[in-house]
Amino acid sequence: MAALTREVLEEVGEPYQRVLELRYFEDRSAAEIARELDIPPGTVRWRCHEGLERVRVALDERSDGQRPWRGLLLAFAGPPTGLELA
């Protein structure tokens, strides 16, 4: 799966690839990425959102829409945030 992940990220390309790598493989916050890349945090968040959508589309195209790749995207999801358990 790691090879497929790398291949799809390269296919998605910049500016999304670097932001996704920093966010999901280096576990950096939007603020940290923004400082490093000298862009607004909102731009980082938008690039993450748009980049993940492009990853999904690329994976759909490779699997004829069957979506066996869903588990691969869990690596991007990380732990839930902002949730409180009652």
C-alpha positions in Angstrom: 0.0 0.0 0.0 2.9 2.4 0.7 4.0 2.3 -2.9 0.4 3.0 -4.1 0.1 5.9 -1.7 3.4 7.4 -2.9 2.4 6.9 -6.6 -1.0 8.5 -6.1 0.5 11.5 -4.2 2.9 12.0 -7.0 0.0 11.9 -9.4 -1.9 14.5 -7.4 1.1 16.7 -7.6 1.9 20.1 -6.1 0.8 22.1 -4.2 -1.3 19.3 -2.6 1.4 16.6 -2.4 3.7 18.5 0.0 0.9 19.7 2.2 -0.5 16.1 2.5 2.9 14.7 3.2 3.6 17.2 6.0 0.1 16.8 7.5 -0.4 13.1 7.4 3.1 11.6 7.2 4.9 14.1 9.5 1.8 14.8 11.6 2.2 18.6 11.4 -0.5 21.0 12.2 -2.0 23.5 9.7 -0.2 26.3 11.6 3.2 24.5 11.4 2.8 23.8 7.7 1.7 27.4 7.1 4.8 28.7 8.7 7.1 26.3 6.9 5.5 27.0 3.5 4.9 30.7 4.2 1.2 30.4 3.3 -2.0 31.1 5.4 -3.3 28.3 7.6 -6.6 28.4 5.7 -4.7 27.7 2.5 -3.2 24.6 4.1 -6.6 23.4 5.2 -8.0 23.9 1.7 -5.1 22.1 0.1 -5.5 19.2 2.5 -9.2 19.0 1.6 -8.7 19.4 -2.1 -5.7 17.1 -2.1 -7.6 14.3 -0.4 -10.4 14.7 -2.9 -7.9 14.3 -5.7 -6.4 11.3 -4.0 -9.9 9.7 -3.8 -10.6 10.4 -7.5 -7.3 9.0 -8.5 -7.9 5.8 -6.5 -11.5 5.5 -7.9 -10.1 5.7 -11.4 -7.6 2.9 -10.6 -10.3 0.7 -9.2 -13.2 1.3 -11.6 -15.1 2.9 -8.7 -15.2 -0.2 -6.6 -13.4 1.6 -3.7 -11.3 -1.3 -2.3 -8.9 1.4 -1.3 -11.0 3.0 1.5 -8.8 1.5 4.2 -5.8 3.3 2.6 -7.4 6.6 3.3 -7.6 5.8 7.0 -3.9 6.6 7.2 -4.9 10.1 6.3 -7.7 10.4 8.8 -5.7 10.1 12.0 -7.5 10.1 15.4 -10.8 12.0 15.7 -10.5 15.4 17.1 -12.9 17.7 18.9 -15.1 14.8 20.1 -16.0 14.3 23.6 -17.3 11.0 24.9 -20.2 11.1 27.3 
